[in-house]
């Protein structure tokens, strides 16, 4: 009987692992669609780099940095269990995770999460960062910062001991990536033409909105694995509830974002609709297993409004985020984490304060690390992490890669 339970649970976890992997195609499509065609190869290269190198870094040391096995009574801040991955004794047996999965499945599922933080940065810095600068930043951030932060909660560290709750990563994945994106775009500056001489934001239209739309739907599908797999078993009650709350929050986020955007700007903005869906997904991720369907809808509605206001705030600050990554992943990630203390089974002032403390500590650590890393990268990149004006205008596909994504097809190259 134990073998059957372990097999069923492990198969579900492997399916969820595949769904989270599939999300990287969604991120790629979304980034490509919302940017100009002359940078398509560059975006695809970065996304391939993130998932391949991210997984290798996680195997090299990230997994053992994130799950180091803190001793009882330790401060739970930093510990490293060694380089490489070797399944422990009993890691393939029922007793490893109460029959939820094997050790190898555990590694691979968590490894799929690791690369997401850098993928978030990829979209925000699109169309003007040096490829070498992005790669170096991603290596350090994914290799060190993400697993250290993850260890504080998921690895049994001090935030876990405090009672901080983040079911599938509104803060531990999305906000960690969002803080990095915010810092890098601050140092990077806006794309040429994004703001006019008076500082008014100008639309730099993406070249393939249908592809971006497909990316959002793929991400929504992938979230079935992202949140559903975070149950860490195929428990029918908890898994089905998690998938229901996830989908309801996504739907509510999209609808509220579309409506609120129309009220403010008097048009039906598809990109706001799409980012509203993603904002709802990010918002529910911290407490998907703790919320009722009504709670999920409310969280999604608020996330949708936050998306519209967040995008406007980024423009007002003269920051350039081509895909809305900061609004979606950082701001909605913060909202989703705080929502655990406002809605659902864990709601209460004490929990809200713990959630707030966790958001603040992780935010401060992420900002400091991202700033230090980008300054190091800037120093070793000849004093600039940005391509030249000529390279940016010509497009990174030709200048960085010597390739054209659409060799026989010309559209918006400006």
DRENMAR-902501 format. One record per residue (C-alpha): residue number from 1; residue in three letters; chain; x, y, z. Coordinates in nm, 4 decimals. Example, Ala and Ser with C-alpha at 12.3 -4.5 7.8 and 13.67 -1.06 7.14 Angstrom:
2
1; Ala; A; 1.2300; -0.4500; 0.7800
2; Ser; A; 1.3670; -0.1060; 0.7140
END
This chain:
414
1; Unk; A; 0.0000; 0.0000; 0.0000
2; Unk; A; 0.2804; 0.2416; 0.0865
3; Unk; A; 0.4449; 0.1755; -0.2500
4; Unk; A; 0.1206; 0.2566; -0.4317
5; Unk; A; 0.0705; 0.5808; -0.2384
6; Unk; A; 0.4292; 0.6879; -0.3006
7; Unk; A; 0.4008; 0.6064; -0.6716
8; Unk; A; 0.0762; 0.8015; -0.7182
9; Unk; A; 0.2052; 1.1032; -0.5260
10; Unk; A; 0.5403; 1.0965; -0.7014
11; Unk; A; 0.3814; 1.0799; -1.0466
12; Unk; A; 0.1678; 1.3844; -0.9612
13; Unk; A; 0.4779; 1.5712; -0.8443
14; Unk; A; 0.6617; 1.4831; -1.1659
15; Unk; A; 0.3674; 1.6112; -1.3714
16; Unk; A; 0.3761; 1.9344; -1.1721
17; Unk; A; 0.7511; 1.9578; -1.2304
18; Unk; A; 0.6895; 1.9335; -1.6050
19; Unk; A; 0.4204; 2.2032; -1.5852
20; Unk; A; 0.6549; 2.4409; -1.4026
21; Unk; A; 0.9215; 2.3713; -1.6658
22; Unk; A; 0.6624; 2.4496; -1.9354
23; Unk; A; 0.6151; 2.7928; -1.7751
24; Unk; A; 0.9516; 2.8982; -1.9168
25; Unk; A; 0.8002; 2.8761; -2.2647
26; Unk; A; 0.5198; 3.0985; -2.1380
27; Unk; A; 0.7664; 3.3541; -2.0024
28; Unk; A; 0.9531; 3.3469; -2.3352
29; Unk; A; 0.6381; 3.4017; -2.5413
30; Unk; A; 0.5197; 3.6820; -2.3148
31; Unk; A; 0.8525; 3.8659; -2.3272
32; Unk; A; 0.8884; 3.8233; -2.7040
33; Unk; A; 0.5347; 3.9386; -2.7745
34; Unk; A; 0.5553; 4.2525; -2.5612
35; Unk; A; 0.8888; 4.3676; -2.7078
36; Unk; A; 1.0081; 4.4511; -3.0579
37; Unk; A; 1.0994; 4.1859; -3.3124
38; Unk; A; 1.4617; 4.3011; -3.3400
39; Unk; A; 1.5299; 4.1613; -2.9894
40; Unk; A; 1.3569; 3.8226; -3.0181
41; Unk; A; 1.6699; 3.6058; -3.0421
42; Unk; A; 1.8194; 3.7892; -2.7443
43; Unk; A; 1.5161; 3.7185; -2.5269
44; Unk; A; 1.5077; 3.3525; -2.6273
45; Unk; A; 1.8795; 3.3169; -2.5537
46; Unk; A; 1.8352; 3.4655; -2.2058
47; Unk; A; 1.5472; 3.2310; -2.1281
48; Unk; A; 1.7434; 2.9262; -2.2439
49; Unk; A; 2.0376; 3.0468; -2.0372
50; Unk; A; 1.8276; 3.0942; -1.7242
51; Unk; A; 1.6717; 2.7482; -1.7198
52; Unk; A; 1.9880; 2.5583; -1.8166
53; Unk; A; 2.2413; 2.7406; -1.6005
54; Unk; A; 1.9890; 2.7852; -1.3204
55; Unk; A; 1.9333; 2.4106; -1.2990
56; Unk; A; 2.3070; 2.3383; -1.3066
57; Unk; A; 2.3728; 2.5946; -1.0323
58; Unk; A; 2.0957; 2.4417; -0.8229
59; Unk; A; 2.2562; 2.0994; -0.8605
60; Unk; A; 2.6034; 2.2367; -0.7882
61; Unk; A; 2.5140; 2.3982; -0.4584
62; Unk; A; 2.1813; 2.5786; -0.4632
63; Unk; A; 1.9731; 2.2874; -0.3382
64; Unk; A; 2.2044; 2.2238; -0.0434
65; Unk; A; 2.2141; 2.5960; 0.0329
66; Unk; A; 1.8350; 2.6148; 0.0312
67; Unk; A; 1.7778; 2.2916; 0.2247
68; Unk; A; 2.0871; 2.2676; 0.4462
69; Unk; A; 1.9246; 2.0923; 0.7410
70; Unk; A; 1.9325; 2.3586; 1.0120
71; Unk; A; 1.9923; 2.2101; 1.3550
72; Unk; A; 1.7205; 2.2550; 1.6141
73; Unk; A; 1.7881; 2.5700; 1.8121
74; Unk; A; 2.0112; 2.7273; 1.5464
75; Unk; A; 1.9567; 3.0823; 1.4239
76; Unk; A; 1.8447; 2.9469; 1.0870
77; Unk; A; 2.0110; 3.2172; 0.8761
78; Unk; A; 2.2827; 3.0475; 0.6726
79; Unk; A; 2.4156; 2.6966; 0.6326
80; Unk; A; 2.5615; 2.5006; 0.3434
81; Unk; A; 2.5321; 2.1238; 0.3186
82; Unk; A; 2.7988; 2.0819; 0.0515
83; Unk; A; 2.8439; 2.0768; -0.3237
84; Unk; A; 2.6651; 1.8390; -0.5578
85; Unk; A; 2.3553; 1.6253; -0.5148
86; Unk; A; 2.3501; 1.2747; -0.3745
87; Unk; A; 2.0312; 1.1044; -0.2656
88; Unk; A; 2.0367; 1.0320; 0.1071
89; Unk; A; 1.9738; 0.6892; 0.2523
90; Unk; A; 1.6010; 0.6237; 0.2341
91; Unk; A; 1.5481; 0.9078; -0.0123
92; Unk; A; 1.3568; 0.6815; -0.2510
93; Unk; A; 1.1339; 0.5328; 0.0170
94; Unk; A; 0.7963; 0.6180; 0.1673
95; Unk; A; 0.9473; 0.7610; 0.4838
96; Unk; A; 1.1426; 1.0362; 0.3054
97; Unk; A; 0.8500; 1.2792; 0.2717
98; Unk; A; 0.5615; 1.0851; 0.4226
99; Unk; A; 0.5064; 0.9209; 0.0860
100; Unk; A; 0.4736; 1.2503; -0.1025
101; Unk; A; 0.7674; 1.2151; -0.3409
102; Unk; A; 1.1210; 1.0837; -0.3739
103; Unk; A; 1.4354; 1.2859; -0.3077
104; Unk; A; 1.5177; 1.3137; -0.6796
105; Unk; A; 1.1715; 1.4482; -0.7555
106; Unk; A; 1.2122; 1.6924; -0.4691
107; Unk; A; 1.5329; 1.8276; -0.6220
108; Unk; A; 1.3935; 1.8621; -0.9729
109; Unk; A; 1.0672; 2.0273; -0.8657
110; Unk; A; 1.2520; 2.2835; -0.6551
111; Unk; A; 1.5086; 2.3312; -0.9329
112; Unk; A; 1.2342; 2.4402; -1.1709
113; Unk; A; 1.1438; 2.7164; -0.9248
114; Unk; A; 1.5025; 2.8390; -0.8925
115; Unk; A; 1.5354; 2.9750; -1.2446
116; Unk; A; 1.2095; 3.1719; -1.2265
117; Unk; A; 1.3614; 3.4551; -1.0229
118; Unk; A; 1.6092; 3.5357; -1.3007
119; Unk; A; 1.3421; 3.4937; -1.5689
120; Unk; A; 1.1468; 3.7743; -1.4025
121; Unk; A; 1.4516; 3.9994; -1.4351
122; Unk; A; 1.4949; 3.9020; -1.8006
123; Unk; A; 1.1646; 4.0560; -1.9051
124; Unk; A; 1.2143; 4.3781; -1.7111
125; Unk; A; 1.5577; 4.4516; -1.8604
126; Unk; A; 1.4692; 4.3507; -2.2156
127; Unk; A; 1.5997; 4.5359; -2.5218
128; Unk; A; 1.8947; 4.7247; -2.3723
129; Unk; A; 2.1095; 4.5208; -2.1316
130; Unk; A; 2.4387; 4.3624; -2.2371
131; Unk; A; 2.3933; 3.9883; -2.2614
132; Unk; A; 2.7148; 3.9214; -2.0685
133; Unk; A; 2.6016; 4.1539; -1.7885
134; Unk; A; 2.2657; 3.9801; -1.7598
135; Unk; A; 2.4247; 3.6359; -1.7535
136; Unk; A; 2.6709; 3.7284; -1.4800
137; Unk; A; 2.3978; 3.8879; -1.2691
138; Unk; A; 2.1709; 3.5850; -1.3130
139; Unk; A; 2.4459; 3.3412; -1.2148
140; Unk; A; 2.5169; 3.5172; -0.8847
141; Unk; A; 2.1555; 3.5958; -0.7986
142; Unk; A; 2.0172; 3.2510; -0.8760
143; Unk; A; 2.3210; 3.0730; -0.7372
144; Unk; A; 2.3324; 3.2530; -0.4030
145; Unk; A; 2.0533; 3.4983; -0.3218
146; Unk; A; 1.7506; 3.2883; -0.4157
147; Unk; A; 1.8528; 2.9726; -0.2237
148; Unk; A; 1.9575; 3.1706; 0.0858
149; Unk; A; 1.6194; 3.3448; 0.1017
150; Unk; A; 1.4410; 3.0164; 0.0323
151; Unk; A; 1.6224; 2.8497; 0.3209
152; Unk; A; 1.4755; 3.1011; 0.5656
153; Unk; A; 1.1263; 2.9586; 0.5112
154; Unk; A; 1.1196; 2.6423; 0.3013
155; Unk; A; 1.4510; 2.5199; 0.4412
156; Unk; A; 1.3315; 2.5513; 0.8001
157; Unk; A; 1.5156; 2.8750; 0.8770
158; Unk; A; 1.4278; 3.1636; 1.1059
159; Unk; A; 1.1241; 3.2876; 0.9104
160; Unk; A; 0.9737; 2.9419; 0.9257
161; Unk; A; 1.0362; 2.9377; 1.3003
162; Unk; A; 0.8584; 3.2735; 1.3301
163; Unk; A; 0.5502; 3.1360; 1.1536
164; Unk; A; 0.5942; 3.3247; 0.8255
165; Unk; A; 0.3838; 3.1597; 0.5545
166; Unk; A; 0.4445; 3.1510; 0.1811
167; Unk; A; 0.2854; 2.8423; 0.0313
168; Unk; A; 0.4328; 2.8511; -0.3191
169; Unk; A; 0.6417; 3.1659; -0.3421
170; Unk; A; 0.4605; 3.4998; -0.3725
171; Unk; A; 0.7590; 3.6438; -0.1880
172; Unk; A; 1.0227; 3.3699; -0.1965
173; Unk; A; 1.0099; 3.3417; -0.5760
174; Unk; A; 0.8183; 3.6313; -0.7285
175; Unk; A; 0.9117; 3.9198; -0.5014
176; Unk; A; 1.2733; 3.8044; -0.4850
177; Unk; A; 1.2827; 3.8251; -0.8639
178; Unk; A; 1.0796; 4.1458; -0.8632
179; Unk; A; 1.3148; 4.3282; -0.6264
180; Unk; A; 1.6075; 4.2333; -0.8475
181; Unk; A; 1.4209; 4.3552; -1.1553
182; Unk; A; 1.3481; 4.6893; -0.9876
183; Unk; A; 1.7116; 4.7472; -0.8933
184; Unk; A; 1.8507; 4.6484; -1.2316
185; Unk; A; 1.6111; 4.8654; -1.4347
186; Unk; A; 1.6958; 5.1574; -1.2049
187; Unk; A; 2.0657; 5.1238; -1.2867
188; Unk; A; 1.9987; 5.0365; -1.6499
189; Unk; A; 1.7792; 5.3294; -1.7466
190; Unk; A; 1.4892; 5.3447; -1.9902
191; Unk; A; 1.4922; 5.2345; -2.3532
192; Unk; A; 1.5527; 5.4998; -2.6155
193; Unk; A; 1.2208; 5.6668; -2.6921
194; Unk; A; 1.0353; 5.5403; -2.3858
195; Unk; A; 1.0055; 5.8914; -2.2395
196; Unk; A; 0.9796; 6.2125; -2.4411
197; Unk; A; 1.1626; 6.5379; -2.3670
198; Unk; A; 0.8998; 6.6249; -2.1065
199; Unk; A; 0.9317; 6.2899; -1.9330
200; Unk; A; 0.5960; 6.1646; -2.0602
201; Unk; A; 0.5918; 5.7870; -2.1206
202; Unk; A; 0.5558; 5.6730; -2.4816
203; Unk; A; 0.4271; 5.3367; -2.5969
204; Unk; A; 0.6932; 5.1113; -2.7481
205; Unk; A; 0.4539; 4.8557; -2.8878
206; Unk; A; 0.5254; 4.4855; -2.8715
207; Unk; A; 0.5442; 4.3170; -3.2090
208; Unk; A; 0.3337; 4.0068; -3.1432
209; Unk; A; 0.0425; 4.0388; -2.9013
210; Unk; A; -0.1053; 3.6986; -3.0024
211; Unk; A; 0.2224; 3.5358; -2.8949
212; Unk; A; 0.2166; 3.7279; -2.5665
213; Unk; A; -0.1415; 3.6116; -2.5119
214; Unk; A; -0.0356; 3.2511; -2.5679
215; Unk; A; 0.2415; 3.3070; -2.3143
216; Unk; A; -0.0039; 3.4190; -2.0474
217; Unk; A; -0.2297; 3.1180; -2.1055
218; Unk; A; 0.0715; 2.8844; -2.0881
219; Unk; A; 0.1764; 3.0478; -1.7608
220; Unk; A; -0.1749; 3.0031; -1.6225
221; Unk; A; -0.1585; 2.6340; -1.7148
222; Unk; A; 0.1870; 2.6066; -1.5616
223; Unk; A; 0.0543; 2.7508; -1.2372
224; Unk; A; -0.1434; 2.4266; -1.1947
225; Unk; A; 0.1970; 2.2715; -1.1303
226; Unk; A; 0.3457; 2.5711; -0.9507
227; Unk; A; 0.0726; 2.5830; -0.6853
228; Unk; A; -0.0702; 2.2341; -0.7235
229; Unk; A; 0.2720; 2.0767; -0.6816
230; Unk; A; 0.3405; 2.2852; -0.3724
231; Unk; A; 0.0893; 2.0671; -0.1870
232; Unk; A; 0.3806; 1.8198; -0.2068
233; Unk; A; 0.1518; 1.5235; -0.2621
234; Unk; A; -0.1565; 1.4269; -0.4614
235; Unk; A; -0.3820; 1.4838; -0.1608
236; Unk; A; -0.7225; 1.5106; -0.3352
237; Unk; A; -0.8814; 1.7630; -0.1005
238; Unk; A; -0.5935; 2.0066; -0.0726
239; Unk; A; -0.4841; 1.9761; -0.4351
240; Unk; A; -0.8308; 2.0407; -0.5750
241; Unk; A; -0.8871; 2.3367; -0.3407
242; Unk; A; -0.5510; 2.4848; -0.4406
243; Unk; A; -0.6290; 2.4585; -0.8115
244; Unk; A; -0.9732; 2.6162; -0.7608
245; Unk; A; -0.8388; 2.9136; -0.5639
246; Unk; A; -0.5557; 2.9571; -0.8138
247; Unk; A; -0.7911; 2.9733; -1.1125
248; Unk; A; -1.0467; 3.1966; -0.9430
249; Unk; A; -0.7804; 3.4476; -0.8411
250; Unk; A; -0.6427; 3.4525; -1.1963
251; Unk; A; -0.9875; 3.5083; -1.3444
252; Unk; A; -1.0767; 3.7799; -1.0935
253; Unk; A; -0.7414; 3.9528; -1.1448
254; Unk; A; -0.7866; 3.9672; -1.5200
255; Unk; A; -1.1440; 4.0960; -1.5076
256; Unk; A; -1.0791; 4.3600; -1.2395
257; Unk; A; -0.7668; 4.4837; -1.4187
258; Unk; A; -0.9525; 4.5164; -1.7484
259; Unk; A; -1.2438; 4.7007; -1.5869
260; Unk; A; -1.0301; 4.9336; -1.3760
261; Unk; A; -0.8015; 5.0095; -1.6699
262; Unk; A; -1.1048; 5.0952; -1.8820
263; Unk; A; -1.2402; 5.3261; -1.6130
264; Unk; A; -0.9094; 5.5151; -1.5942
265; Unk; A; -0.8012; 5.5176; -1.9585
266; Unk; A; -1.1283; 5.4677; -2.1525
267; Unk; A; -1.0018; 5.1748; -2.3588
268; Unk; A; -1.0014; 4.7965; -2.3418
269; Unk; A; -0.6308; 4.7233; -2.2906
270; Unk; A; -0.5512; 4.3574; -2.3583
271; Unk; A; -0.2045; 4.3809; -2.2013
272; Unk; A; -0.3588; 4.5057; -1.8770
273; Unk; A; -0.6078; 4.2167; -1.8939
274; Unk; A; -0.3217; 3.9693; -1.9376
275; Unk; A; -0.1077; 4.1175; -1.6617
276; Unk; A; -0.4151; 4.1226; -1.4376
277; Unk; A; -0.4414; 3.7460; -1.4799
278; Unk; A; -0.0748; 3.7083; -1.3876
279; Unk; A; -0.1149; 3.9472; -1.0936
280; Unk; A; -0.4008; 3.7350; -0.9617
281; Unk; A; -0.1885; 3.4217; -0.9955
282; Unk; A; 0.1062; 3.5780; -0.8129
283; Unk; A; -0.1267; 3.7182; -0.5467
284; Unk; A; -0.2867; 3.3845; -0.4598
285; Unk; A; 0.0400; 3.1898; -0.4589
286; Unk; A; 0.1331; 3.2645; -0.0962
287; Unk; A; -0.1911; 3.1297; 0.0474
288; Unk; A; -0.3577; 2.9191; -0.2207
289; Unk; A; -0.4068; 2.6286; 0.0195
290; Unk; A; -0.5479; 2.8484; 0.2975
291; Unk; A; -0.8135; 3.0442; 0.1088
292; Unk; A; -1.1791; 2.9843; 0.0357
293; Unk; A; -1.3054; 3.0461; -0.3185
294; Unk; A; -1.4482; 3.3806; -0.2060
295; Unk; A; -1.1152; 3.4803; -0.0502
296; Unk; A; -0.9399; 3.3900; -0.3756
297; Unk; A; -1.1742; 3.6082; -0.5807
298; Unk; A; -1.1216; 3.9044; -0.3474
299; Unk; A; -0.7434; 3.8616; -0.3568
300; Unk; A; -0.7578; 3.8477; -0.7365
301; Unk; A; -0.9786; 4.1558; -0.7648
302; Unk; A; -0.7398; 4.3600; -0.5508
303; Unk; A; -0.4399; 4.2253; -0.7436
304; Unk; A; -0.5995; 4.3378; -1.0701
305; Unk; A; -0.6385; 4.6913; -0.9397
306; Unk; A; -0.2815; 4.6841; -0.8080
307; Unk; A; -0.1553; 4.5921; -1.1561
308; Unk; A; -0.3075; 4.9028; -1.3163
309; Unk; A; -0.1843; 5.1321; -1.0396
310; Unk; A; 0.1548; 4.9600; -1.0285
311; Unk; A; 0.2201; 5.0039; -1.4005
312; Unk; A; 0.1239; 5.3712; -1.3709
313; Unk; A; 0.3565; 5.4119; -1.0715
314; Unk; A; 0.6517; 5.2613; -1.2586
315; Unk; A; 0.5945; 5.5063; -1.5446
316; Unk; A; 0.5639; 5.7976; -1.3034
317; Unk; A; 0.8993; 5.7016; -1.1489
318; Unk; A; 1.0530; 5.7140; -1.5002
319; Unk; A; 1.1407; 5.3470; -1.4864
320; Unk; A; 1.1070; 5.1279; -1.7934
321; Unk; A; 0.9621; 4.7798; -1.7501
322; Unk; A; 0.8614; 4.6445; -2.0937
323; Unk; A; 0.6569; 4.3509; -1.9616
324; Unk; A; 0.5233; 4.4885; -1.6323
325; Unk; A; 0.7364; 4.2482; -1.4269
326; Unk; A; 0.7707; 4.4779; -1.1248
327; Unk; A; 0.3961; 4.5353; -1.0937
328; Unk; A; 0.3132; 4.1678; -1.1479
329; Unk; A; 0.5831; 3.9904; -0.9508
330; Unk; A; 0.7037; 4.2392; -0.6906
331; Unk; A; 0.3973; 4.4420; -0.5972
332; Unk; A; 0.1430; 4.1602; -0.6348
333; Unk; A; 0.3874; 3.9254; -0.4622
334; Unk; A; 0.3934; 4.1578; -0.1620
335; Unk; A; 0.0140; 4.1846; -0.1704
336; Unk; A; -0.0309; 3.8083; -0.1857
337; Unk; A; 0.2025; 3.7514; 0.1072
338; Unk; A; 0.0245; 4.0083; 0.3231
339; Unk; A; -0.3139; 3.8661; 0.2170
340; Unk; A; -0.2343; 3.5493; 0.4153
341; Unk; A; -0.2772; 3.7586; 0.7311
342; Unk; A; -0.5998; 3.9211; 0.6044
343; Unk; A; -0.7961; 3.6386; 0.4400
344; Unk; A; -0.8310; 3.2650; 0.4873
345; Unk; A; -0.7584; 3.0173; 0.7632
346; Unk; A; -0.4528; 3.1999; 0.9005
347; Unk; A; -0.5971; 3.5530; 0.9055
348; Unk; A; -0.5185; 3.7610; 1.2126
349; Unk; A; -0.3181; 4.0608; 1.3288
350; Unk; A; -0.0314; 3.8508; 1.4628
351; Unk; A; 0.0001; 3.6627; 1.1330
352; Unk; A; -0.0223; 3.9857; 0.9351
353; Unk; A; 0.2655; 4.1330; 1.1357
354; Unk; A; 0.4763; 3.8215; 1.0792
355; Unk; A; 0.3999; 3.8390; 0.7070
356; Unk; A; 0.4926; 4.2077; 0.7025
357; Unk; A; 0.8197; 4.1366; 0.8811
358; Unk; A; 0.9040; 3.8612; 0.6345
359; Unk; A; 0.8299; 4.0842; 0.3364
360; Unk; A; 1.0470; 4.3604; 0.4822
361; Unk; A; 1.3436; 4.1379; 0.5680
362; Unk; A; 1.3428; 3.9567; 0.2347
363; Unk; A; 1.2919; 4.2848; 0.0493
364; Unk; A; 1.5836; 4.4542; 0.2247
365; Unk; A; 1.8129; 4.1557; 0.1708
366; Unk; A; 1.7164; 4.1254; -0.1966
367; Unk; A; 1.7662; 4.4977; -0.2621
368; Unk; A; 2.1068; 4.5045; -0.0925
369; Unk; A; 2.2255; 4.1913; -0.2731
370; Unk; A; 2.0934; 4.3019; -0.6119
371; Unk; A; 2.2602; 4.6415; -0.5718
372; Unk; A; 2.5953; 4.4920; -0.4745
373; Unk; A; 2.5793; 4.2373; -0.7567
374; Unk; A; 2.4867; 4.4922; -1.0235
375; Unk; A; 2.7687; 4.7225; -0.9109
376; Unk; A; 3.0132; 4.4323; -0.9375
377; Unk; A; 2.8760; 4.3394; -1.2785
378; Unk; A; 2.8977; 4.7022; -1.3890
379; Unk; A; 3.2612; 4.7208; -1.2791
380; Unk; A; 3.3639; 4.4079; -1.4692
381; Unk; A; 3.1567; 4.5116; -1.7742
382; Unk; A; 3.3660; 4.8169; -1.8517
383; Unk; A; 3.1626; 5.0570; -1.6408
384; Unk; A; 2.8315; 4.9995; -1.8171
385; Unk; A; 2.5763; 4.7192; -1.8243
386; Unk; A; 2.3954; 4.8730; -2.1188
387; Unk; A; 2.4559; 4.8291; -2.4919
388; Unk; A; 2.5496; 5.1335; -2.6997
389; Unk; A; 2.2890; 5.3594; -2.8585
390; Unk; A; 2.3725; 5.2244; -3.2027
391; Unk; A; 2.3376; 4.8632; -3.0857
392; Unk; A; 2.0059; 4.9328; -2.9159
393; Unk; A; 1.8609; 5.1024; -3.2236
394; Unk; A; 1.9827; 4.8285; -3.4552
395; Unk; A; 1.8537; 4.5555; -3.2256
396; Unk; A; 2.0266; 4.3048; -3.0008
397; Unk; A; 1.9545; 4.0103; -3.2309
398; Unk; A; 2.2016; 4.1385; -3.4878
399; Unk; A; 2.4509; 4.3119; -3.2589
400; Unk; A; 2.4733; 4.0472; -2.9841
401; Unk; A; 2.3962; 3.7315; -3.1817
402; Unk; A; 2.4421; 3.8043; -3.5519
403; Unk; A; 2.1037; 3.6461; -3.6175
404; Unk; A; 1.7539; 3.7513; -3.7196
405; Unk; A; 1.4487; 3.5789; -3.5724
406; Unk; A; 1.2443; 3.6559; -3.8832
407; Unk; A; 1.5017; 3.6482; -4.1640
408; Unk; A; 1.2433; 3.6751; -4.4451
409; Unk; A; 0.9921; 3.8915; -4.2624
410; Unk; A; 1.0118; 4.2596; -4.1743
411; Unk; A; 0.7724; 4.4437; -3.9460
412; Unk; A; 0.8326; 4.6931; -3.6667
413; Unk; A; 1.2090; 4.7285; -3.6381
414; Unk; A; 1.1992; 5.0752; -3.4826
END
